[in-house]
Amino acid sequence: MVTDAEGTQHADALRVLLYLACPDTPATAITATAAAIAQRTEETPGEPVPEAEALRQPVLWHTVGPQDLKRAGLSGVDLTRAYLRNADLRHADLSSATLVRALLDDAILTSANLADANLSHAHFANAILDKAHLTRARLISTQLNGADLSGSDLSGATATFANLSGATVILANLTGIDLTNANLTRTDLSGVDLTGADLSGASVVMANLTGADLTGADLTRTDLTRADLSGAQIRDALGMRLPPGANWDRETRWPAELESVAIQQSDELSPGTYRVRGGSTPDRSSLVRG
């Protein structure tokens, strides 16, 4: 006897398989077919369920919407090169799954579980991954440009050479993440926990790091030109150089070796707000006169 919970789980798995087999089919047809098959789990197959006929119908561009894969159970599944663009994977379980070179641009993965998943070389441009679980995930050379990773957990992840340019990563947990040679240009990292992270060789140009915690982070060869370091905690960071054009304030905590240097090589923009010289030509009319 199949329980309701088992039937629901079966239908979720079938939705994923049908979507991968028929990626251009309307979500309503896939959902209806999966539900019909799941309801007949204990029957001996004789002929296709009537709902499957809808899978053959011509697809009109205006009928195709995001594929409904919410709460899908895909733990450990090999989805290498899978086409999941625009897919709705909210709360889906993709833990330990393989998504190497998969296409998930514009997909919705709110609160999805991607812990220990291999996402190397995958594309998540403009995808929504807020509150997603990406602990220990492999994100080597992954394209996350413009993605929303607000409140997500990427602790212990490996994201070397990843592209997060223009991404929103506010209030996320990036403790111990490896971002060696990653592209974080114009990325919003405000309030992010980067303690113990490795950002060596990364481009963090014009990024927003207000209130971020970089205690003990490796900033060797990290380019922080014109970054906003207001309120950032950078004590005990390794290998940091004074970033030209960077903004900072009284709440910024520099590594001990840069505290006096930052004051000497910065101009005061307004009371308690400063900019390191270089990086760009400042508007001298806005500087506070001593």
N, C-alpha and C positions, 0 to 999 in steps of 0.2 A: 504494500500500500504506500503510494507516494504521498508524503505530507504536503501541505500548502507551501511550507518553506522550501522544500525540495523542488516543487513545481516552479516556484518563482526563480530559484537558482538555475534550474534547467532552462527556463525561458530567457533569462539574462544571457546565458552562454550561447544559446541559439541566435539571439539578436546579434551578438558579436560576429559569429560565424557567417550569418547571412549578410551582414554589412560588409565584411571583408570580401565575400564572394560577389556581392552586388552593390558596390559603393555608390552608384548613381540612382539607386532605387529610393523612392520616397520613404521616409521613416515610418509612416503609418502602415505601409504594406509590410515592411520588415517586422514591426511590432506585432501586427495581427497574425502573421504567419508563424512567428516564434511562439506566440501564446497558443495558437491552435495545435501546433505540434506538441507542446508541453502538456496540453490537456489530454493528449492521446498516448502518453508515455507508456501506459500498461497495455496498449492494444498492439496487435500484430500488424505491421504496416501492410496495407493492401494497395493503396493509391495515394497520390499527393493530396494533402488537405486542400479544400477549395480555395482557401485564402492565398495559397501559393501562386494562383493564377495571376494575381496582381503584380507579382515580381516580373512578369513578362511584358507588362504594359509599357508603351513608349513613355519616356520621361520628359515632362515639360519643364523648362528651366524655372518657371515660377512655382512649381510644386515641390521642388527639392529644397529641403530645409536641413538643419543640423540633425545628424543621425543620433538617435536616442540610445546611448550606451551607459546611462546613469547606473551606478552601483554594479556595473558588470564585474564578474569575478574572473580576472585574467592573471592571477598570480602565477609567476613562473612560465607564462606562455611566450613562445617565440613569435614576435611580431616584426621581425626584421623587414625593413622596407615597406611596412604596412602604410596604406593610404587612409589617414584618419583626419584629414583636414575638415575643420568645422564641426567635428564630432563632439557630442555632449557626453563627457566622461566624468561628470561630477560624482564624487564619492566612489569612483571605480577603484577596484583593487588591482593594481599593476605591480605589486611588490615582486621584486626579483624577476620581472619580465624583461625580455630582450626587445628593445625598440631601436636597434642600430639602423641608422639611415631612414627611419620612419618619418613620414610627413604629417605633422600635427599643427600646421599653421592655423591660427584662429580657433583652435580647439578650446573647449571649456573643461578644465580639470580642477575645478574648485574642490578642495578637501580630498583630492584623489591620493591614494597611497602608492607612491613610486619608490618606496624605500628599497635600497639595494638593486634597483633596476639599472640596466645598461642602456643609456640614452645617447651613446656616443654618435656623433655626426647626424643626429636627428634634427629636425626642423620644428621649432616651436614659435616662430615669429608671430608676435601679437597674440599669443595664446594666453589664456587666463588660468594661472596656477596659484591663485591666492589660497592660503592656508593648506597648500599641498605638502605632503610628507615626502621629502627627497633625501632623507638621511642615508649617507653612504652611497648615494647614487653615482653612477659614472656618467659625466657630462662632458667628455673629452671632445673638443671641437663642436659642441652642440650649439645650434643657432637659437638664441633666446632673445634676439633683438626685439624691443618693443613689448616684451611679455610682461604680464602682471604677476609678480611673485610675492605680493604683499602678505606678510604674516606667515610665510612658508618656512619650513624647517629643512635647511640644506646642511646641517651639521655633519661634518665628516665626509662630505661629498668631494669628488674629484672633478674639477671643472677646468682643467688646463686647456688653454687655447679656446675656451668657450667665448661666444659672442653675446654679451648682455648689454650691448649699447642701446641706450634709450629705454632700458627696462625699468620697471618700478619694483623695488625690492624693500620697501619701507617696513620697518619693524620685523624683519625676518631674522631667523637664527642661522648665522653662517659661521658658527664657532668651528675652528679647525678645518674649514674648507680649503681645498687647494685650488687657487685661482691663478696659478703660475701662467704668465703670458696671456691672460684673458683680456678681452676688450670690454671695459666698463665705462666707455666714453659717454658722458651725459646720463649716466645711470643714477636713479634716485635711490640712494642707500641711507636715507635719513632714519636714524634710530635703530640701525642694524647692529647686531652683535657679531663682530668680526674678531673676537678675541682668539688669539692663536692661529689666525688664518694666514695662509701663504699667498701673498699678492706680488711676489717677486716677478719683475719684468712685466707686470700688468699695466695697461693703459687706463688710468682713472681720471683722464682729462675732463675738466668741467663737470665732474660728478658732484652730486649733493650728498655730503657726508655729515650733515648737521646732526649732532647728538649721537653719532655712531661711536661704538666702542671698539677701538683697534689695539687694545692693550696686548702687548706681546706678539702682535702681527709682524710678519716678515715683509718689509717694504723695500727690500733691496732692489734697486733699479726700477722701482715703481714710479710711473709718471703721474703725479698729482697736480700738474699744471692747471691753474685756475679752478681748482676744486674748492668747494665750500666746506671748510673745516670748523665752522662755528659750533662750539659746544662739543667738539669731538674729543674723545679720550685716546691719546696716542702715547701715553706713558709706556715705557719699556718696549716700544716698537723697535724692530731691528733694521739697521741699514737705511734709515730714512734720511733723505736730503730735503732741505728747505724748498718747498715747491713754489716756483715763481707764479705770481698772479693769484695765489690762493687767498681766500678770505678766511678770517678767524676772529675770535672775540675773547673776552675775558674768561669765558668758561672753557676755552680750548686748553687742553693739557698736553704740552709738547714733551717729547723725550728730553731728558735732562740736558743733553748736549746741545739741544736746539732752543732752549728757553730764551737765553739772552740773545742769541743770533736772530731769532724771529722778531724780537722787539727792535733790534738795531736795523734790520733790513725791511721793515714794514712801514707803511704810512697809515695814519689814523683817518678812516673815512668819516666816522661819527664817533661820539664818545663811547669808548669800549669796543669799537669795531675796527678791524685792521685789514690791510691787504699787503701781502708780500710783494716787494718790487719785482718787476720783470713779468714775463708772460704775455703782457699786453700793455699798451700805453694808457695809463689811467687818466681820467678827467681830473686835472689838478684843481679845478674850481670846487670840487666836492670834498676835498680834503680838509680836515680840521686844522686850523692854523694855531701854532703854539704861541 
